[in-house]
């Protein structure tokens, strides 16, 4: 099973593509590039894990809110491409 893991940021996001034994691709790309990559499906991943934040009862910065928005966009792109999982 190939797993794609994404650590979203407000401008760029880190990712790792893991084939079950070792990372096959990793890096930090512009969010729009990752979104296109997810939409087209060139990654070949069977599963996807996207980090999100939990509420902690404190005010959030604009950058943190933008990061959450990107996480949601990544989730939506994955879901639309694969139907879930």
N, C-alpha and C positions, 0 to 999 in steps of 0.2 A: 504494500500500500504506500502510495506517495502522499506525503503531507505537506501542505503549504501553511506556514505560520507567518502571521503579520503582526508587527508591533507598530500601530499607527502613530503618526505625529501630525502636527498641524500643517506642515509643508511637505515634509518627506517622511517616508515610513521604511522601517527595516523589515526584511523578510528572510525566511529560510525555506528552501525546498529540500525535503528530506525523503530519501527513497526507502527508509526502513532500516538502513545500515549506516548511512553517512549523509551529510549534506551534499547535495549535488549543485546547488546554486544558492548564493546568499548575497545580500547587499543592502543598500539604502538608496531608494529611488524617489523621485518626485511622485507625489500622490496621484497626479493625473496619469502618469505612466503606469503605475500599479493598477489603477482603475481600468485602463485600457487592456492591460495584460489579463486581468480577471475576466473582463467582458469577452475578449477574443478566445480565451481558454488555451493559450499556447503553453502554459505551464505544465500541463499534463497531470496535475494533482487530482487525487481521488477524494481527499478530505482537506478541509481548511479550518484553521484555528486563528481567530482574530482577537487580540487583546482588547478589553474594554475597561473602563474605570467604574468603581463602585462609589455611590454617594457616601460622604463622610460627615455630612452635616455642616460643611464649611462652604464658604463662597468659592466659586471656581473662576479661574482666569479665562479671558477670551481665548487664549491659545488652547487651554484644556477643552473648552467647548468646541472649538474647531476640530480638535483631535477626535472627539466623540462623533462629530458629524461625519468625518472621514471614515471612521470605523463603521458607521451605519451604511455609508455608500458602498464600502467594500463588501459588507454582508449582503446588501441588496444585489450587487453585481454577481456575487457567488451564487446566491439563491436563484436568480434569474437564469444563470448559465447552467446550473446543475439540478435545480429543483429541490435543493436543500443539502443536507449532510455536510 
